Amino acid sequence: MTFRKTIAAITLLSGAALCATAQAQSQPVKTGEQVYKETCVTCHGTGLLKAPKFGDKKDWAELIKEPQATLTADGWVGVRDMPAKGGKPDLAIEAFARAVAYMARSAGATWKDPDAAMMKQIQAEEKKALDKKAKEAKDGKAKK
Ligand code: HEC
């Protein structure tokens, strides 16, 4: 390889590395559909462990009567056989919230992907849901 070609190759390579870093840093939050298909479908696709089924209006009817922030936070911290964070510890709360909205829409709700104001409400509800869970654990009750 000539000197010039080597320099060209190095420039190209470091450009690619920089690009990859920039991409990792500015990775957008996944869509609800992506998260659902990667994580939630296992149970919610088939109703495994009695999970409310995707697209099943009857399964979701009572759930989507709850405020979006409350239902999202309750699912996020875990309910009975619903594992906290959908069983994926590195899942971001916003990604989870989008998946909830996506499933709710599949069952007829008009829930939007959460904006900043909704994320605030969800985080406030998360605190309440965690307190509730801790209290139930103390009282020895596993139920809601
Ligand atoms: C291991 C199976 C499993 C996976 C994976 C799972 N869920 Fe669930 N989910 C359940 C079950 C079971 C319930 C019903 C819990 C109950 O009410 O007893 C449930 C209930 C819920 C509820 C309703 C909570 C409530 O307050 O009643 C929401 C919201 C939810 N899941 C969201 C999600 C999202 C979003 C994902 C993916 C990121 C996910 N789940 C992944 C099993 C699962």
Backbone and ligand atoms as CSV (ligand in chain L), in Angstrom:
chain,resi,resn,atom,element,x,y,z
A,1,MET,N,N,0.841,-1.202,0.000
A,1,MET,CA,C,0.000,0.000,0.000
A,1,MET,C,C,0.875,1.250,0.000
A,2,THR,N,N,0.536,2.199,-0.819
A,2,THR,CA,C,1.298,3.435,-0.821
A,2,THR,C,C,0.939,4.239,0.422
A,3,PHE,N,N,1.801,5.197,0.706
A,3,PHE,CA,C,1.552,6.049,1.876
A,3,PHE,C,C,0.207,6.764,1.765
A,4,ARG,N,N,-0.051,7.276,0.554
A,4,ARG,CA,C,-1.312,8.013,0.368
A,4,ARG,C,C,-2.530,7.134,0.569
A,5,LYS,N,N,-2.405,5.914,0.037
A,5,LYS,CA,C,-3.539,4.997,0.172
A,5,LYS,C,C,-3.777,4.645,1.643
A,6,THR,N,N,-2.631,4.491,2.369
A,6,THR,CA,C,-2.754,4.152,3.786
A,6,THR,C,C,-3.492,5.259,4.527
A,7,ILE,N,N,-3.073,6.493,4.252
A,7,ILE,CA,C,-3.729,7.635,4.905
A,7,ILE,C,C,-5.221,7.653,4.567
A,8,ALA,N,N,-5.507,7.396,3.297
A,8,ALA,CA,C,-6.909,7.397,2.875
A,8,ALA,C,C,-7.693,6.335,3.632
A,9,ALA,N,N,-7.079,5.156,3.779
A,9,ALA,CA,C,-7.758,4.057,4.470
A,9,ALA,C,C,-8.007,4.419,5.931
A,10,ILE,N,N,-6.975,5.018,6.576
A,10,ILE,CA,C,-7.121,5.392,7.989
A,10,ILE,C,C,-8.228,6.437,8.146
A,11,THR,N,N,-8.231,7.400,7.241
A,11,THR,CA,C,-9.248,8.446,7.315
A,11,THR,C,C,-10.640,7.836,7.208
A,12,LEU,N,N,-10.769,6.929,6.268
A,12,LEU,CA,C,-12.060,6.268,6.057
A,12,LEU,C,C,-12.510,5.519,7.302
A,13,LEU,N,N,-11.547,4.742,7.853
A,13,LEU,CA,C,-11.863,3.918,9.017
A,13,LEU,C,C,-12.275,4.757,10.216
A,14,SER,N,N,-11.497,5.825,10.490
A,14,SER,CA,C,-11.830,6.606,11.670
A,14,SER,C,C,-13.146,7.339,11.455
A,15,GLY,N,N,-13.432,7.668,10.189
A,15,GLY,CA,C,-14.723,8.281,9.884
A,15,GLY,C,C,-15.854,7.337,10.227
A,16,ALA,N,N,-15.670,6.078,9.850
A,16,ALA,CA,C,-16.700,5.079,10.114
A,16,ALA,C,C,-16.893,4.899,11.618
A,17,ALA,N,N,-15.766,4.891,12.358
A,17,ALA,CA,C,-15.851,4.707,13.809
A,17,ALA,C,C,-16.591,5.875,14.442
A,18,LEU,N,N,-16.281,7.074,13.992
A,18,LEU,CA,C,-16.955,8.263,14.520
A,18,LEU,C,C,-18.449,8.193,14.262
A,19,CYS,N,N,-18.766,7.780,13.063
A,19,CYS,CA,C,-20.159,7.655,12.656
A,19,CYS,C,C,-20.894,6.696,13.580
A,20,ALA,N,N,-20.260,5.546,13.840
A,20,ALA,CA,C,-20.888,4.524,14.670
A,20,ALA,C,C,-21.126,5.071,16.073
A,21,THR,N,N,-20.148,5.825,16.593
A,21,THR,CA,C,-20.288,6.393,17.945
A,21,THR,C,C,-21.448,7.378,17.981
A,22,ALA,N,N,-21.492,8.238,16.964
A,22,ALA,CA,C,-22.560,9.235,16.929
A,22,ALA,C,C,-23.920,8.551,16.883
A,23,GLN,N,N,-23.981,7.463,16.130
A,23,GLN,CA,C,-25.245,6.751,16.022
A,23,GLN,C,C,-25.668,6.166,17.353
A,24,ALA,N,N,-24.699,5.577,18.059
A,24,ALA,CA,C,-25.024,4.959,19.345
A,24,ALA,C,C,-25.502,6.016,20.328
A,25,GLN,N,N,-24.889,7.189,20.271
A,25,GLN,CA,C,-25.250,8.230,21.230
A,25,GLN,C,C,-26.623,8.820,20.959
A,26,SER,N,N,-26.960,8.957,19.681
A,26,SER,CA,C,-28.221,9.611,19.389
A,26,SER,C,C,-29.285,8.593,18.977
A,27,GLN,N,N,-29.134,7.371,19.501
A,27,GLN,CA,C,-30.080,6.340,19.136
A,27,GLN,C,C,-31.495,6.755,19.563
A,28,PRO,N,N,-32.412,6.803,18.638
A,28,PRO,CA,C,-33.760,7.237,19.012
A,28,PRO,C,C,-34.470,6.184,19.863
A,29,VAL,N,N,-35.435,6.642,20.642
A,29,VAL,CA,C,-36.234,5.706,21.431
A,29,VAL,C,C,-36.986,4.821,20.436
A,30,LYS,N,N,-37.037,3.546,20.738
A,30,LYS,CA,C,-37.720,2.622,19.828
A,30,LYS,C,C,-39.205,2.922,19.761
A,31,THR,N,N,-39.817,2.511,18.682
A,31,THR,CA,C,-41.266,2.691,18.582
A,31,THR,C,C,-41.942,1.636,19.450
A,32,GLY,N,N,-43.198,1.917,19.783
A,32,GLY,CA,C,-43.964,0.964,20.578
A,32,GLY,C,C,-44.045,-0.388,19.887
A,33,GLU,N,N,-44.186,-0.344,18.583
A,33,GLU,CA,C,-44.289,-1.590,17.828
A,33,GLU,C,C,-42.991,-2.403,17.931
A,34,GLN,N,N,-41.850,-1.704,17.819
A,34,GLN,CA,C,-40.557,-2.407,17.929
A,34,GLN,C,C,-40.424,-3.072,19.295
A,35,VAL,N,N,-40.722,-2.299,20.337
A,35,VAL,CA,C,-40.572,-2.826,21.701
A,35,VAL,C,C,-41.535,-4.000,21.897
A,36,TYR,N,N,-42.765,-3.813,21.446
A,36,TYR,CA,C,-43.754,-4.891,21.575
A,36,TYR,C,C,-43.239,-6.165,20.911
A,37,LYS,N,N,-42.739,-6.028,19.687
A,37,LYS,CA,C,-42.312,-7.217,18.947
A,37,LYS,C,C,-41.064,-7.853,19.543
A,38,GLU,N,N,-40.220,-7.043,20.180
A,38,GLU,CA,C,-38.991,-7.596,20.763
A,38,GLU,C,C,-39.248,-8.218,22.128
A,39,THR,N,N,-40.145,-7.616,22.896
A,39,THR,CA,C,-40.223,-7.973,24.311
A,39,THR,C,C,-41.597,-8.444,24.779
A,40,CYS,N,N,-42.641,-7.772,24.370
A,40,CYS,CA,C,-43.947,-8.020,24.980
A,40,CYS,C,C,-44.714,-9.144,24.292
A,41,VAL,N,N,-44.385,-9.391,23.022
A,41,VAL,CA,C,-45.176,-10.323,22.217
A,41,VAL,C,C,-45.190,-11.730,22.810
A,42,THR,N,N,-44.111,-12.109,23.459
A,42,THR,CA,C,-44.013,-13.452,24.045
A,42,THR,C,C,-45.257,-13.784,24.868
A,43,CYS,N,N,-45.655,-12.856,25.708
A,43,CYS,CA,C,-46.821,-13.103,26.557
A,43,CYS,C,C,-48.083,-12.454,25.990
A,44,HIS,N,N,-47.959,-11.197,25.563
A,44,HIS,CA,C,-49.155,-10.465,25.140
A,44,HIS,C,C,-49.635,-10.873,23.741
A,45,GLY,N,N,-48.804,-11.553,22.985
A,45,GLY,CA,C,-49.216,-12.006,21.667
A,45,GLY,C,C,-50.177,-13.181,21.764
A,46,THR,N,N,-49.988,-14.009,22.794
A,46,THR,CA,C,-50.767,-15.246,22.897
A,46,THR,C,C,-51.646,-15.305,24.137
A,47,GLY,N,N,-51.417,-14.386,25.079
A,47,GLY,CA,C,-52.171,-14.451,26.332
A,47,GLY,C,C,-51.524,-15.399,27.328
A,48,LEU,N,N,-50.231,-15.646,27.131
A,48,LEU,CA,C,-49.471,-16.506,28.042
A,48,LEU,C,C,-49.571,-15.964,29.472
A,49,LEU,N,N,-49.734,-16.837,30.443
A,49,LEU,CA,C,-49.859,-16.454,31.868
A,49,LEU,C,C,-51.054,-15.520,32.101
A,50,LYS,N,N,-52.012,-15.566,31.180
A,50,LYS,CA,C,-53.198,-14.706,31.224
A,50,LYS,C,C,-52.884,-13.230,30.973
A,51,ALA,N,N,-51.866,-12.982,30.201
A,51,ALA,CA,C,-51.567,-11.592,29.826
A,51,ALA,C,C,-52.679,-11.100,28.896
A,52,PRO,N,N,-53.111,-9.838,29.065
A,52,PRO,CA,C,-54.106,-9.307,28.127
A,52,PRO,C,C,-53.556,-9.363,26.700
A,53,LYS,N,N,-54.324,-9.981,25.814
A,53,LYS,CA,C,-53.848,-10.250,24.445
A,53,LYS,C,C,-53.876,-9.013,23.554
A,54,PHE,N,N,-52.852,-8.926,22.722
A,54,PHE,CA,C,-52.755,-7.848,21.740
A,54,PHE,C,C,-53.994,-7.854,20.850
A,55,GLY,N,N,-54.621,-6.693,20.689
A,55,GLY,CA,C,-55.757,-6.577,19.773
A,55,GLY,C,C,-57.068,-7.096,20.337
A,56,ASP,N,N,-57.054,-7.605,21.572
A,56,ASP,CA,C,-58.265,-8.175,22.164
A,56,ASP,C,C,-58.998,-7.109,22.983
A,57,LYS,N,N,-60.080,-6.612,22.398
A,57,LYS,CA,C,-60.799,-5.502,23.042
A,57,LYS,C,C,-61.340,-5.895,24.407
A,58,LYS,N,N,-61.761,-7.143,24.544
A,58,LYS,CA,C,-62.336,-7.584,25.812
A,58,LYS,C,C,-61.247,-7.607,26.894
A,59,ASP,N,N,-60.095,-8.169,26.563
A,59,ASP,CA,C,-58.999,-8.258,27.537
A,59,ASP,C,C,-58.583,-6.873,28.042
A,60,TRP,N,N,-58.639,-5.895,27.153
A,60,TRP,CA,C,-58.099,-4.575,27.499
A,60,TRP,C,C,-59.158,-3.590,27.994
A,61,ALA,N,N,-60.439,-3.954,27.838
A,61,ALA,CA,C,-61.514,-2.992,28.117
A,61,ALA,C,C,-61.383,-2.323,29.494
A,62,GLU,N,N,-61.218,-3.141,30.537
A,62,GLU,CA,C,-61.135,-2.566,31.883
A,62,GLU,C,C,-59.839,-1.791,32.066
A,63,LEU,N,N,-58.766,-2.310,31.464
A,63,LEU,CA,C,-57.443,-1.697,31.655
A,63,LEU,C,C,-57.387,-0.295,31.051
A,64,ILE,N,N,-57.934,-0.138,29.843
A,64,ILE,CA,C,-57.803,1.173,29.199
A,64,ILE,C,C,-58.817,2.190,29.717
A,65,LYS,N,N,-59.625,1.769,30.692
A,65,LYS,CA,C,-60.452,2.762,31.399
A,65,LYS,C,C,-59.582,3.522,32.397
A,66,GLU,N,N,-58.473,2.900,32.796
A,66,GLU,CA,C,-57.555,3.576,33.722
A,66,GLU,C,C,-56.822,4.685,32.974
A,67,PRO,N,N,-56.380,5.712,33.719
A,67,PRO,CA,C,-55.570,6.735,33.043
A,67,PRO,C,C,-54.297,6.097,32.462
A,68,GLN,N,N,-53.861,6.603,31.337
A,68,GLN,CA,C,-52.686,6.038,30.657
A,68,GLN,C,C,-51.472,5.980,31.580
A,69,ALA,N,N,-51.270,7.067,32.351
A,69,ALA,CA,C,-50.082,7.123,33.220
A,69,ALA,C,C,-50.139,6.040,34.297
A,70,THR,N,N,-51.343,5.806,34.836
A,70,THR,CA,C,-51.479,4.809,35.914
A,70,THR,C,C,-51.225,3.405,35.384
A,71,LEU,N,N,-51.868,3.065,34.277
A,71,LEU,CA,C,-51.710,1.709,33.744
A,71,LEU,C,C,-50.254,1.469,33.327
A,72,THR,N,N,-49.649,2.478,32.713
A,72,THR,CA,C,-48.260,2.335,32.278
A,72,THR,C,C,-47.344,2.089,33.478
A,73,ALA,N,N,-47.534,2.895,34.529
A,73,ALA,CA,C,-46.673,2.766,35.710
A,73,ALA,C,C,-46.901,1.437,36.415
A,74,ASP,N,N,-48.155,0.992,36.496
A,74,ASP,CA,C,-48.440,-0.286,37.154
A,74,ASP,C,C,-47.772,-1.437,36.412
A,75,GLY,N,N,-47.831,-1.391,35.085
A,75,GLY,CA,C,-47.169,-2.438,34.304
A,75,GLY,C,C,-45.659,-2.369,34.466
A,76,TRP,N,N,-45.141,-1.165,34.475
A,76,TRP,CA,C,-43.690,-0.929,34.567
A,76,TRP,C,C,-43.094,-1.516,35.849
A,77,VAL,N,N,-43.798,-1.357,36.974
A,77,VAL,CA,C,-43.257,-1.892,38.236
A,77,VAL,C,C,-43.601,-3.375,38.406
A,78,GLY,N,N,-44.536,-3.876,37.575
A,78,GLY,CA,C,-44.885,-5.295,37.628
A,78,GLY,C,C,-46.175,-5.551,38.388
A,79,VAL,N,N,-46.998,-6.419,37.834
A,79,VAL,CA,C,-48.269,-6.801,38.455
A,79,VAL,C,C,-48.392,-8.320,38.379
A,80,ARG,N,N,-48.458,-8.986,39.529
A,80,ARG,CA,C,-48.564,-10.459,39.528
A,80,ARG,C,C,-47.594,-11.085,38.521
A,81,ASP,N,N,-48.109,-11.796,37.478
A,81,ASP,CA,C,-47.197,-12.470,36.538
A,81,ASP,C,C,-46.621,-11.542,35.472
A,82,MET,N,N,-46.985,-10.277,35.522
A,82,MET,CA,C,-46.389,-9.304,34.596
A,82,MET,C,C,-45.076,-8.852,35.215
A,83,PRO,N,N,-43.930,-9.240,34.598
A,83,PRO,CA,C,-42.636,-8.878,35.211
A,83,PRO,C,C,-42.350,-7.380,35.065
A,84,ALA,N,N,-41.714,-6.789,36.069
A,84,ALA,CA,C,-41.310,-5.384,35.987
A,84,ALA,C,C,-40.506,-5.178,34.701
A,85,LYS,N,N,-40.714,-4.050,34.055
A,85,LYS,CA,C,-40.017,-3.688,32.812
A,85,LYS,C,C,-40.197,-4.732,31.712
A,86,GLY,N,N,-41.276,-5.484,31.790
A,86,GLY,CA,C,-41.512,-6.523,30.786
A,86,GLY,C,C,-40.445,-7.605,30.845
A,87,GLY,N,N,-39.722,-7.667,31.984
A,87,GLY,CA,C,-38.685,-8.683,32.143
A,87,GLY,C,C,-37.394,-8.325,31.440
A,88,LYS,N,N,-37.281,-7.082,31.011
A,88,LYS,CA,C,-36.073,-6.655,30.286
A,88,LYS,C,C,-35.439,-5.504,31.067
A,89,PRO,N,N,-34.494,-5.797,31.952
A,89,PRO,CA,C,-33.975,-4.778,32.879
A,89,PRO,C,C,-33.399,-3.531,32.208
A,90,ASP,N,N,-32.921,-3.656,30.963
A,90,ASP,CA,C,-32.311,-2.475,30.339
A,90,ASP,C,C,-33.302,-1.686,29.484
A,91,LEU,N,N,-34.564,-2.015,29.595
A,91,LEU,CA,C,-35.567,-1.288,28.810
A,91,LEU,C,C,-35.796,0.095,29.420
A,92,ALA,N,N,-35.865,1.119,28.559
A,92,ALA,CA,C,-36.107,2.477,29.046
A,92,ALA,C,C,-37.604,2.654,29.300
A,93,ILE,N,N,-37.924,3.468,30.298
A,93,ILE,CA,C,-39.330,3.641,30.662
A,93,ILE,C,C,-40.128,4.249,29.503
A,94,GLU,N,N,-39.500,5.129,28.733
A,94,GLU,CA,C,-40.221,5.740,27.616
A,94,GLU,C,C,-40.554,4.702,26.535
A,95,ALA,N,N,-39.613,3.787,26.323
A,95,ALA,CA,C,-39.843,2.729,25.339
A,95,ALA,C,C,-40.968,1.812,25.820
A,96,PHE,N,N,-40.936,1.503,27.111
A,96,PHE,CA,C,-41.998,0.674,27.689
A,96,PHE,C,C,-43.349,1.366,27.516
A,97,ALA,N,N,-43.367,2.669,27.838
A,97,ALA,CA,C,-44.613,3.439,27.763
A,97,ALA,C,C,-45.169,3.462,26.338
A,98,ARG,N,N,-44.287,3.516,25.375
A,98,ARG,CA,C,-44.741,3.494,23.979
A,98,ARG,C,C,-45.362,2.144,23.632
A,99,ALA,N,N,-44.756,1.084,24.164
A,99,ALA,CA,C,-45.297,-0.248,23.890
A,99,ALA,C,C,-46.683,-0.396,24.517
A,100,VAL,N,N,-46.872,0.180,25.711
A,100,VAL,CA,C,-48.195,0.123,26.350
A,100,VAL,C,C,-49.205,0.861,25.471
A,101,ALA,N,N,-48.837,2.049,25.005
A,101,ALA,CA,C,-49.749,2.833,24.161
A,101,ALA,C,C,-50.065,2.068,22.873
A,102,TYR,N,N,-49.063,1.411,22.338
A,102,TYR,CA,C,-49.247,0.636,21.099
A,102,TYR,C,C,-50.233,-0.507,21.330
A,103,MET,N,N,-50.081,-1.206,22.457
A,103,MET,CA,C,-51.005,-2.311,22.746
A,103,MET,C,C,-52.404,-1.775,23.028
A,104,ALA,N,N,-52.470,-0.643,23.743
A,104,ALA,CA,C,-53.783,-0.058,24.050
A,104,ALA,C,C,-54.488,0.328,22.751
A,105,ARG,N,N,-53.751,0.896,21.821
A,105,ARG,CA,C,-54.350,1.281,20.532
A,105,ARG,C,C,-54.859,0.047,19.779
A,106,SER,N,N,-54.141,-1.071,19.932
A,106,SER,CA,C,-54.547,-2.292,19.228
A,106,SER,C,C,-55.906,-2.763,19.724
A,107,ALA,N,N,-56.272,-2.307,20.932
A,107,ALA,CA,C,-57.538,-2.730,21.531
A,107,ALA,C,C,-58.543,-1.585,21.533
A,108,GLY,N,N,-58.295,-0.571,20.725
A,108,GLY,CA,C,-59.302,0.468,20.531
A,108,GLY,C,C,-59.094,1.774,21.277
A,109,ALA,N,N,-58.066,1.855,22.130
A,109,ALA,CA,C,-57.822,3.123,22.837
A,109,ALA,C,C,-57.215,4.142,21.865
A,110,THR,N,N,-57.258,5.411,22.248
A,110,THR,CA,C,-56.675,6.437,21.373
A,110,THR,C,C,-55.391,6.991,21.994
A,111,TRP,N,N,-54.749,6.196,22.846
A,111,TRP,CA,C,-53.551,6.657,23.540
A,111,TRP,C,C,-52.432,6.961,22.558
A,112,LYS,N,N,-51.817,8.121,22.784
A,112,LYS,CA,C,-50.680,8.514,21.941
A,112,LYS,C,C,-49.386,8.068,22.597
A,113,ASP,N,N,-48.319,8.025,21.802
A,113,ASP,CA,C,-46.996,7.820,22.389
A,113,ASP,C,C,-46.791,8.971,23.357
A,114,PRO,N,N,-46.293,8.684,24.560
A,114,PRO,CA,C,-46.228,9.732,25.572
A,114,PRO,C,C,-45.292,10.886,25.199
A,115,ASP,N,N,-45.770,12.106,25.428
A,115,ASP,CA,C,-44.913,13.279,25.267
A,115,ASP,C,C,-44.260,13.578,26.620
A,116,ALA,N,N,-43.534,14.690,26.705
A,116,ALA,CA,C,-42.796,14.982,27.940
A,116,ALA,C,C,-43.731,15.107,29.141
A,117,ALA,N,N,-44.893,15.734,28.938
A,117,ALA,CA,C,-45.828,15.925,30.049
A,117,ALA,C,C,-46.355,14.577,30.537
A,118,MET,N,N,-46.670,13.705,29.601
A,118,MET,CA,C,-47.160,12.371,29.971
A,118,MET,C,C,-46.066,11.578,30.686
A,119,MET,N,N,-44.814,11.714,30.220
A,119,MET,CA,C,-43.713,10.995,30.880
A,119,MET,C,C,-43.572,11.442,32.333
A,120,LYS,N,N,-43.802,12.723,32.590
A,120,LYS,CA,C,-43.744,13.237,33.969
A,120,LYS,C,C,-44.809,12.566,34.828
A,121,GLN,N,N,-46.019,12.509,34.270
A,121,GLN,CA,C,-47.121,11.864,35.005
A,121,GLN,C,C,-46.806,10.394,35.278
A,122,ILE,N,N,-46.241,9.735,34.269
A,122,ILE,CA,C,-45.923,8.308,34.433
A,122,ILE,C,C,-44.892,8.130,35.544
A,123,GLN,N,N,-43.900,9.036,35.578
A,123,GLN,CA,C,-42.873,8.906,36.606
A,123,GLN,C,C,-43.437,9.170,38.001
A,124,ALA,N,N,-44.413,10.090,38.084
A,124,ALA,CA,C,-45.065,10.344,39.372
A,124,ALA,C,C,-45.873,9.113,39.789
A,125,GLU,N,N,-46.545,8.510,38.825
A,125,GLU,CA,C,-47.333,7.303,39.109
A,125,GLU,C,C,-46.423,6.130,39.471
A,126,GLU,N,N,-45.242,6.106,38.872
A,126,GLU,CA,C,-44.291,5.022,39.159
A,126,GLU,C,C,-43.949,5.015,40.649
A,127,LYS,N,N,-43.732,6.208,41.207
A,127,LYS,CA,C,-43.420,6.305,42.644
A,127,LYS,C,C,-44.552,5.718,43.468
A,128,LYS,N,N,-45.787,6.120,43.116
A,128,LYS,CA,C,-46.951,5.614,43.861
A,128,LYS,C,C,-47.049,4.104,43.736
A,129,ALA,N,N,-46.832,3.611,42.507
A,129,ALA,CA,C,-46.969,2.175,42.267
A,129,ALA,C,C,-45.921,1.397,43.062
A,130,LEU,N,N,-44.712,1.948,43.146
A,130,LEU,CA,C,-43.655,1.279,43.910
A,130,LEU,C,C,-43.977,1.272,45.394
A,131,ASP,N,N,-44.513,2.396,45.889
A,131,ASP,CA,C,-44.911,2.471,47.298
A,131,ASP,C,C,-45.975,1.428,47.596
A,132,LYS,N,N,-46.934,1.344,46.671
A,132,LYS,CA,C,-48.041,0.400,46.840
A,132,LYS,C,C,-47.496,-1.025,46.893
A,133,LYS,N,N,-46.569,-1.319,45.995
A,133,LYS,CA,C,-45.990,-2.662,45.952
A,133,LYS,C,C,-45.233,-2.995,47.237
A,134,ALA,N,N,-44.459,-2.005,47.708
A,134,ALA,CA,C,-43.670,-2.218,48.920
A,134,ALA,C,C,-44.599,-2.480,50.101
A,135,LYS,N,N,-45.688,-1.721,50.161
A,135,LYS,CA,C,-46.638,-1.875,51.249
A,135,LYS,C,C,-47.288,-3.255,51.191
A,136,GLU,N,N,-47.666,-3.672,49.982
A,136,GLU,CA,C,-48.291,-4.980,49.830
A,136,GLU,C,C,-47.339,-6.099,50.229
A,137,ALA,N,N,-46.066,-5.926,49.864
A,137,ALA,CA,C,-45.081,-6.947,50.204
A,137,ALA,C,C,-44.967,-7.043,51.724
A,138,LYS,N,N,-45.012,-5.883,52.376
A,138,LYS,CA,C,-44.905,-5.841,53.841
A,138,LYS,C,C,-46.123,-6.508,54.485
A,139,ASP,N,N,-47.284,-6.211,53.918
A,139,ASP,CA,C,-48.518,-6.788,54.458
A,139,ASP,C,C,-48.685,-8.260,54.076
A,140,GLY,N,N,-47.783,-8.747,53.216
A,140,GLY,CA,C,-47.848,-10.139,52.814
A,140,GLY,C,C,-48.939,-10.427,51.805
A,141,LYS,N,N,-49.409,-9.375,51.143
A,141,LYS,CA,C,-50.446,-9.572,50.120
A,141,LYS,C,C,-49.799,-9.462,48.746
A,142,ALA,N,N,-50.079,-10.421,47.891
A,142,ALA,CA,C,-49.486,-10.358,46.554
A,142,ALA,C,C,-50.443,-9.682,45.581
A,143,LYS,N,N,-51.662,-9.409,46.054
A,143,LYS,CA,C,-52.673,-8.884,45.129
A,143,LYS,C,C,-52.677,-7.372,45.098
A,144,LYS,N,N,-53.298,-6.870,44.087
A,144,LYS,CA,C,-53.416,-5.438,43.837
A,144,LYS,C,C,-54.287,-4.786,44.891
L,1,HEC,C1,C,-43.529,-12.964,30.962
L,1,HEC,C2,C,-44.746,-12.543,30.312
L,1,HEC,C3,C,-44.946,-11.067,30.038
L,1,HEC,C4,C,-44.148,-10.201,29.307
L,1,HEC,C5,C,-42.827,-10.511,28.617
L,1,HEC,C6,C,-44.820,-8.921,29.312
L,1,HEC,N1,N,-45.991,-9.001,30.017
L,1,HEC,FE1,FE,-47.304,-7.470,30.384
L,1,HEC,N2,N,-48.484,-8.726,31.464
L,1,HEC,C7,C,-48.253,-10.068,31.671
L,1,HEC,C8,C,-49.319,-10.646,32.476
L,1,HEC,C9,C,-49.438,-12.080,32.913
L,1,HEC,C10,C,-50.214,-9.565,32.759
L,1,HEC,C11,C,-51.504,-9.637,33.610
L,1,HEC,C12,C,-51.122,-9.300,35.053
L,1,HEC,C13,C,-52.308,-9.416,35.976
L,1,HEC,O1,O,-53.152,-8.519,35.965
L,1,HEC,O2,O,-52.387,-10.397,36.702
L,1,HEC,C14,C,-49.651,-8.386,32.109
L,1,HEC,C15,C,-50.219,-7.122,32.201
L,1,HEC,C16,C,-49.704,-5.986,31.585
L,1,HEC,C17,C,-50.278,-4.678,31.713
L,1,HEC,C18,C,-51.496,-4.293,32.558
L,1,HEC,C19,C,-51.029,-3.969,33.962
L,1,HEC,C20,C,-52.164,-3.740,34.939
L,1,HEC,O3,O,-52.095,-2.765,35.711
L,1,HEC,O4,O,-53.097,-4.558,34.984
L,1,HEC,C21,C,-49.510,-3.832,30.962
L,1,HEC,C22,C,-49.696,-2.348,30.794
L,1,HEC,C23,C,-48.451,-4.643,30.375
L,1,HEC,N3,N,-48.593,-5.958,30.789
L,1,HEC,C24,C,-47.473,-4.151,29.535
L,1,HEC,C25,C,-46.415,-4.908,29.028
L,1,HEC,C26,C,-45.407,-4.385,28.134
L,1,HEC,C27,C,-45.382,-2.976,27.592
L,1,HEC,C28,C,-44.531,-5.401,27.879
L,1,HEC,C29,C,-43.296,-5.378,27.021
L,1,HEC,C30,C,-42.359,-4.311,27.245
L,1,HEC,C31,C,-44.988,-6.559,28.637
L,1,HEC,N4,N,-46.144,-6.229,29.293
L,1,HEC,C32,C,-44.339,-7.793,28.663
L,1,HEC,C33,C,-47.173,-10.796,31.207
L,1,HEC,C34,C,-46.110,-10.287,30.469
